[in-house]
């Protein structure tokens, strides 16, 4: 919980009472490597924060192939994209999840219901600012990924990914890294050479 509180305090000046409100909102859960946190078809009603370990967000296309969308890591060496959830399905579509989130390693995760977060945002201006900053960061991450993948060829994507997020190559299997770059694993092997 300390990482989550520090994350919040780095973005907004919070009172002691507001910090306690955050503590009471999130529930601590432990997941084993490979355990599904969110399954496709489940209600996508929770926001997840990785306190330690790693999670992977992915989908499976109509041909049965996985597409890794993001890694969420807090492991001492890397701290990147700590929040996961099916934001668009909850906020815009109100549908079941169309993604999977799995524990990519043993992980400690703090979970909160989106509906409870909404109530928290209405409670104080500081919470509203915190929510805005969290979602701005998520939008920026998605926008940067989209620009990167629209404007670069595969080799350029790979080199940029190595530069800005070396953890992807370090943590993911070659197959999963290839799905991020939208290439066959064999093509990725050729690019690496």
Beta strands, then each sheet from edge to edge (+ up, - down):
strand 1: 27-31
strand 2: 36-38
strand 3: 46-60
strand 4: 66-74
strand 5: 79-80
strand 6: 83-84
strand 7: 100-103
strand 8: 107-113
sheet 1: 1+ 8- 3+ 4- 5+
sheet 2: 1+ 8- 3+ 6-
sheet 3: 1+ 8- 3+ 7- 2+
end
